[in-house]
Amino acid sequence: MTIGPTVELHAIVEDITAILVDVIGDEFLLDVEVTKETTFSHDLELESIEFVAMAEKLQERYAGRVDFTAFLAGLEIDEILALSVGQLAGHVAQSLSSTRRLEGRLGQA
């Protein structure tokens, strides 16, 4: 069985949701259903310190294969304010895919 992009994105959204529970607490998430369209700034009202905590949790969860800080650094302020869970999940999927391709090439060498 192969894992398709939709399944992987769904799993990544679940990972991000679990990270959000760790960072901002599950009480807050009772009022908000986290979907790919959920925005960090408007829907979740994340503060900058929570973004930092989320970056650290992403590093831990994905063993350093996802650089959330560098991803944010490449965005304009209005893009950061509009950033959605789905956009972050896409970045995570792309980072993991790039890492897998690199590991595959190194394994062939």
Secondary structure as a PSIPRED ss2 file (coil, helix, strand):
# PSIPRED VFORMAT (PSIPRED V4.0)

   1 M C   1.000  0.000  0.000
   2 T C   1.000  0.000  0.000
   3 I C   1.000  0.000  0.000
   4 G C   1.000  0.000  0.000
   5 P H   0.000  1.000  0.000
   6 T H   0.000  1.000  0.000
   7 V H   0.000  1.000  0.000
   8 E H   0.000  1.000  0.000
   9 L H   0.000  1.000  0.000
  10 H H   0.000  1.000  0.000
  11 A H   0.000  1.000  0.000
  12 I H   0.000  1.000  0.000
  13 V H   0.000  1.000  0.000
  14 E H   0.000  1.000  0.000
  15 D H   0.000  1.000  0.000
  16 I H   0.000  1.000  0.000
  17 T H   0.000  1.000  0.000
  18 A H   0.000  1.000  0.000
  19 I H   0.000  1.000  0.000
  20 L H   0.000  1.000  0.000
  21 V H   0.000  1.000  0.000
  22 D H   0.000  1.000  0.000
  23 V H   0.000  1.000  0.000
  24 I H   0.000  1.000  0.000
  25 G C   1.000  0.000  0.000
  26 D H   0.000  1.000  0.000
  27 E H   0.000  1.000  0.000
  28 F H   0.000  1.000  0.000
  29 L H   0.000  1.000  0.000
  30 L C   1.000  0.000  0.000
  31 D C   1.000  0.000  0.000
  32 V C   1.000  0.000  0.000
  33 E C   1.000  0.000  0.000
  34 V C   1.000  0.000  0.000
  35 T C   1.000  0.000  0.000
  36 K C   1.000  0.000  0.000
  37 E C   1.000  0.000  0.000
  38 T C   1.000  0.000  0.000
  39 T E   0.000  0.000  1.000
  40 F C   1.000  0.000  0.000
  41 S C   1.000  0.000  0.000
  42 H C   1.000  0.000  0.000
  43 D C   1.000  0.000  0.000
  44 L C   1.000  0.000  0.000
  45 E C   1.000  0.000  0.000
  46 L C   1.000  0.000  0.000
  47 E C   1.000  0.000  0.000
  48 S H   0.000  1.000  0.000
  49 I H   0.000  1.000  0.000
  50 E H   0.000  1.000  0.000
  51 F H   0.000  1.000  0.000
  52 V H   0.000  1.000  0.000
  53 A H   0.000  1.000  0.000
  54 M H   0.000  1.000  0.000
  55 A H   0.000  1.000  0.000
  56 E H   0.000  1.000  0.000
  57 K H   0.000  1.000  0.000
  58 L H   0.000  1.000  0.000
  59 Q H   0.000  1.000  0.000
  60 E H   0.000  1.000  0.000
  61 R H   0.000  1.000  0.000
  62 Y C   1.000  0.000  0.000
  63 A C   1.000  0.000  0.000
  64 G C   1.000  0.000  0.000
  65 R C   1.000  0.000  0.000
  66 V C   1.000  0.000  0.000
  67 D C   1.000  0.000  0.000
  68 F H   0.000  1.000  0.000
  69 T H   0.000  1.000  0.000
  70 A H   0.000  1.000  0.000
  71 F H   0.000  1.000  0.000
  72 L H   0.000  1.000  0.000
  73 A H   0.000  1.000  0.000
  74 G C   1.000  0.000  0.000
  75 L C   1.000  0.000  0.000
  76 E C   1.000  0.000  0.000
  77 I H   0.000  1.000  0.000
  78 D H   0.000  1.000  0.000
  79 E H   0.000  1.000  0.000
  80 I H   0.000  1.000  0.000
  81 L H   0.000  1.000  0.000
  82 A C   1.000  0.000  0.000
  83 L C   1.000  0.000  0.000
  84 S E   0.000  0.000  1.000
  85 V H   0.000  1.000  0.000
  86 G H   0.000  1.000  0.000
  87 Q H   0.000  1.000  0.000
  88 L H   0.000  1.000  0.000
  89 A H   0.000  1.000  0.000
  90 G H   0.000  1.000  0.000
  91 H H   0.000  1.000  0.000
  92 V H   0.000  1.000  0.000
  93 A H   0.000  1.000  0.000
  94 Q H   0.000  1.000  0.000
  95 S H   0.000  1.000  0.000
  96 L H   0.000  1.000  0.000
  97 S H   0.000  1.000  0.000
  98 S H   0.000  1.000  0.000
  99 T H   0.000  1.000  0.000
 100 R H   0.000  1.000  0.000
 101 R H   0.000  1.000  0.000
 102 L H   0.000  1.000  0.000
 103 E H   0.000  1.000  0.000
 104 G H   0.000  1.000  0.000
 105 R H   0.000  1.000  0.000
 106 L H   0.000  1.000  0.000
 107 G H   0.000  1.000  0.000
 108 Q H   0.000  1.000  0.000
 109 A C   1.000  0.000  0.000
